[in-house]
Amino acid sequence: MNPLRILLALIAVVVIYVIMLYNTIVRLRTTRENAFSDIDVQMKLRFDLVDNLVNTVKGYAKHEKETLNDVIEARNKFTSAKNMQDKADADSMLSGALKSIFALAESYPDLKANQNFLQLQTELSDIENKIAAARRFFNSATKEYNTTIQQFPANVIFAGKKPEAYFEGEENIKKAPKVEF
């Protein structure tokens, strides 16, 4: 065999491998971005439902303005968010405020029995489950992307690629809601 042909074949194999690796990284990054879009859509639905929930609660709990203002502030923060972390922070803020609203419902038997409130609570619960599933998928896609770019030889070939952040905007969820009368 001709040494030149062997060298050309070896170079061709390396080039094909680098192209396949690059395409894998692009596919993983796109999957991750699509997963965040799914989270974003569910959070928008959630915030839209929250407006209806706040209006329903307002009729029963007129003096609970602070809790309702927290929900409105979280919604405003979400709509003005510029990036994933800002949206995650707004999501976390809303989760804490929603826990407070549902805790308030315990103090207002008429509100607990209100059909609109019950329907909104059910829809929010459904959306919360969808958001949780979308977060898990997003974080899984992020893990796969980060693992791929950090493994050899991708970490050498694509040394400029930095690991992406996970969706971790749930600080308020870990805290118990504060309800005061």
N, C-alpha and C positions, 0 to 999 in steps of 0.2 A: 504494500500500500504506500501511497504517496504521503509523506509527512505533511505536506501542505493541505491535502484533503482531510486528514485527521484533524489538523488545527482548525480548518474552516468548519468542520462538523462539530467540533467541541465549542467553538465560538457560537455557532448557530444554536446549539443546545442551551448554552448559557443565556443567550439573548431571548430565546423562547421562554425559558424559565423566568427571567426577569419580567418579561411582558405578562406572563400568567400571574406572577406574584403581584405586580402592579394592578392588574385587573381585579384580583381577589381583594386587594385593599380598597379599591374604588367601590366594589360591590358591597363590602362590609360597611364602608362609610355611608353609602347611599341607604342601606338597610337601616342603619342607626338614625339617619336623618328622617327617614320615613316613619320609623318608630316614634320619634319625637313628635312628628306631625299628628300621629294617632293620639298621643297624650294631649296635645294642644287642642284637638277637636273635642275630645271628651271634657277637657277643662272648660272650654267655651260653653258647651252644653250645660255643664254644671253651674257656671256663673249665671247663665240665662235663667235656669231654674231657681237659683238663689233669689233673684229679683222677685219672683212670684212668692217664694217662701217668706221673704222679708215683708212683703205687703200683707200676706195672710197673718203673720205673727203681729204686725203693727196693730191690727184691729183688736187683738186680744191683750197685748202687753204694751200699752202705750208708754208706760214709764220705764221700759227696758231699752231706752235709746242707746245706751253705750254698747250693748251687745249688737244691736242692729247697725250702729255706726261702724263697728269693727268689720261686719260683713261687707258693708258698702265700701269701706276703705280697702279691703282686700280685693274687691272687684275692680276698683279704680286702679289699684296697683297692677293687677293682672292686665288690664286693657292698655296700660301705658308701658308694659314690660318690653324691653328691647332685646332680651336674650333669654336663653334657657334658664339661667340661674335666677333671673328676676321673676320669671314665671313660676319657678319652683318655690321661691320665697312667698309669692302671692298665694300659691296653692296651699302652702303650709299655714299661712295666716288664715285663710278661709277655713281650713279644716278645724283649726282651734275655735274659730267663731261659730261654726256649725255645731260643734259639740256643745257650746254654750246655749245655742238656740234650742237644741233638742233637750238639754237639761231644763231650760225654762218651760218647755212644754209640759214637763212633769208637774209644774206648779199651777198650770192653767188647765183644769179638766175639760173645759169647753173647747180649748184649742186642741187638746189631744184627740178629741172626738170629731173635730172638724174634718169633713171629707176632703176638702182642698189640701189641708195640711197633711193628712194621711197619704193622699196621692202623691204630693210633692216629696214627702219623706221616702216613699217607696221608689219614686223615680230617682231621687238623689242616691239612695242606697244602690240602685242598679248602676248608676253612673260611677259611683265610688268603686264598685267591683270592676267595671270596665277600665277605669283609670289605673287601678292596682294591676290589672292584667297588662295594660299597655306599659306601665312602668317596668314591670318584670321583663317584658319583651325588649324594651329599650335598654335596660341595664344588661340584659343578656347579649344584645347586639353590640353594646359598648364593650363588654368584656371580650367578646370574640374579636372585635376590631383591635382593641388594645393588646391582646395576646398575640395576634398576628404581626402587628408592627414591632413588637418587642422580641419576637423570636428570631433566631439566626436562620437565614442570612438577611431577612428583611430589615432587621435593626441596623445592619451595616449598609445595605443597598439604599435604604430610605431613612438614613440617620436623622433627617430633619423632622420626621413625623413625631409628634408628641401624643401621649395618651390622652384620650378624651375623658371628660368628667361624667360620672354617673348621675342619675336623677336622685338627689338626696335632699329634697325640700320639705322634710317633715318634722322639723324641730318642735313645732307647736302641737303636733299630734301626740307626742310623748308626754305632754303636760296635761294634767286633769283640767277640765274647764273650770273657770272661776265664776260662780254665780252668786251675786249679792242682791239682797232685797232692801 
